[in-house]
Amino acid sequence: MYKTYFNWSSGKDSSLALYKILQQGEYHISKLITTVNQDYERVSMHGLREALLDEQASSIGIALEKIKLPAMVSMDLYNEVMKKSVERLRIEGYSHCIFGDIFLEDLRDYREKQLKIEGIKAIFPLWKKNTRDLLLEFIDLGFKAITVCVNAKYLDESFCGRVLDKSFMNDLPSKVDPCGENGEFHTFVFDGPIFNKPVDFEIGEKVLRSYEPSDDDDCFVDDDNDKNWDTSFWYCDLIPK
């Protein structure tokens, strides 16, 4: 089997992709890699506390490695940190890595080009699958997830801190992808067929956070210098028990 690491987000797409890869038996997943906001000690974008990330990985039974990044990170710094991490993983003998991406072509191209430099092959087990079918499969397999971050541009507060089930899926506006593949929402998976036991937590407060990027913030500006990031999100704080 190929020595493989998994780019772990803590959410539903990662969980379903990991489940499918483990069923294949072709890749030996010996490490989960997650980027963490070092200023707030939370999973990047998801806002999930590190303690819950640790418990999640422990229940899955795969070693977790965190890549620490500052809250406001430029693309140059991000690329530098990730390059060093991938170099080290290649030296450790990893030849493949897994992603839960579904249909973002630009993101896939970026990942593959960066990894090719180190001779690591990227695998996408969910690629081009119907996202409604994927969410139904996720639910039917017995996975349990809760939304921890929703994009206020697409969803209101009522969708934040809500368990993913068929009712949730049916309530989504038509313009929202069922898997939130365009960043409409992010989740924390706390139980399912890849877990040895559920991750226990309490639901804390919900907060709306808005960000005001400056013109020289690389992380909010694309190659044409047009701001292309959404800047207002609802977060639901989950508190470890």
N, C-alpha and C positions, 0 to 999 in steps of 0.2 A: 504493500500500500504506500501511497505517496505521503510524505510527511507534510502536513498541512496546518495552517493557522486560519482562524475564522475572524473576519472583521465584524465584531459583535456590537450591536447598537443597544441591546436590552429589549428591543421591541418585537412585534409580531412577525415582520418579514424575516428578520434574522432567525427567529425561533423556528419558523416553518422551513426555511432553507436548511438549517442545521438538522432538523428532523429528516428531511429528504436525503441529505448527504449521508447521514448515519445509516439510513436504510440501504444505501448502495453498497457500502463496504469497500469502496475503492480508495477512500482517503482516510488517513489516520489523523483525526483532529486532536491535537495535543495542546492547543493554546487558543484562548479567546483574546482578541485585541480590541480595546475600547478607548476612544479619546475622551478625556475628562477635563473639565474646566478647573484648572488648578486654583483659581481665585475663590471659587465657591464650592469646590469639592463635589461637583455634580457632573453627570453625564452630559456631554456637549449636546446642545439643542433640546434634549429631552428634559433637562432640569431635574433628573432623578438623583437622589442622594447616593453617594458612593457606598454607604453601608448596605443599601438594598441591592446595588449592583454586585457587591461581594457575596451577599446571601444567595442571589440568583445563580451566580457561577458555582458556588459551593453545592447547591442543590442539583445542578446539572452534572457536576463532577468533572469539569474540565478547568485546567489552570487558567487564571485570568491575569492579563498584563495590561496596565493602564499607560496610555501615552498622555502626558500632562501638557496642556496648552493654556496660554493666558486667555482671559475673557474676550479681549479684543485682539484677534490674531490676523496679521496680514497674510496674503497668499504666499508671499516669499518665505515668511517664517514657517508657515504650515508645511510648505514643500520641503524646507530644510529639515524640519523635525521628522517628517515622515520618511524622507530619504535615508536618514541615519537609522531609523527604526527598521526599515526594510533591509538595509545593508546588514544589520546585526542578525535579523531573522534568517537571511540567506546564509550567513556564516554558521548559524546554528543548524543548518541543514534543511531548512524549509524550502520546498520546491513549488508548492501550490498555496493559494489562499482562496477563501470563499467569501462571496458578497451576496446580500439579499436583494440587490437591485432588480427591478422588474422591467422598466422600459425607458429609462433616461439615457439616451444614446451618448450624449456629450460626457456624462459622468462615467459611463463604461469605457469610452475611448480614453479618457484621462487616466483612469485606473490602470488600464492595460498598458498604456504607453509608459507610465511611471514604473510599473512592475517589470516590464520587459527589459529595462535597463539593468536590473539585477538578475534577470533570468528566471523570474518567478511567474508562474502562469495563474491568471485569475479565472475562477469558476463561478458561474452565475446560474444556480439551479432553478431559479424562478423566472428566468428571462423570457419575456414576451408571453407569459401566461396571462389569461384573463383575470383581472384583479378581483372581480366579483366572485368568480369561481374559487380563487385562492382564499379569500376571506371566508367563504362558506366551508371550504376544506379545513381551514384553521379552526373554525368553531366546531365542526363535526368531529375533528380529531380529539377534542376535549381540552384544547388550549384555553387558558383564561388570561385576559389582558384588560388593562384599564388605560384610558387616555390620560397622559400626563402633561401634554402640551398641544394646544390647538391654535391654528393661525386665525386671528380675529378677522382677517380679510374674508375668510370663507365660512367660519363657524362661530356661533355665539357661545357664551359661557356655559350654557346647558350641556354642551357636548364635552366639556372638560371634566375629568374625574368620573367618566362614565365607562362601564364595563362593555367590552365589545361582544355583542350578541346579534342575533338576526334583527331584533328591534332597532338596535343602533344603526345597522346597515340600511334598513328600510327608511330610517329618519334622515339619512344624509341627503342634502340638497343634490340635485341632478348634476351640478357642475363640480361636485367633489368626487374625486376618485375613491372607490370603495376601500382601497388600501392606503389612501393618503399619500400616494406615490409622488405627488407634486408638493409635498410638504404641508398638506392641509392639517394633518394631525400626527402625533407621535404617541407611542404606547409603551407600557411596561408589562411584560409577560410574567405572571407569578405562579403559573401552574400549567401542567400539560404532560404529554407523553415523554418528553425529554427530561423531566424533573423527577428527582427522588422524593421530594416532598414540596408542598406549596410554600411560597415565601409569604410570611405574615406581615401585615402592615395596617396602619390606620390612615384614613383619609384626613389630611390637614386642610389648610386654607387654600382658596383659589385667589390668584392675583393676576391682574392684567399688567404686563410689562411692555413698555414702548421704548424703542431705540431710535435715536436720532443720529445717523451716521454723518460724518463730515465728508467733504468732497475728496479728501486725500486718504480716506480709509479704504485700503485695497480690498478688504473683505466684503465691502458693500458695493463695489464698483466693478463693472465688467470691462472688457477690452475697449469698448467705445466710450468709456467714462460716463455711462448712464447708470443711475442707481437701479438695481434690479432685485434687491432683496426686500421681502416684506418685513415690516418693522414693529408689528404689534401682535402679541401672543398671550393667550390665557394659559397659566400654569396651575396644576394641581399638585400640591406638596404631599408626598406620601411619607409617612413617618414609621420607621421600623418599630416593631413591638419587642 
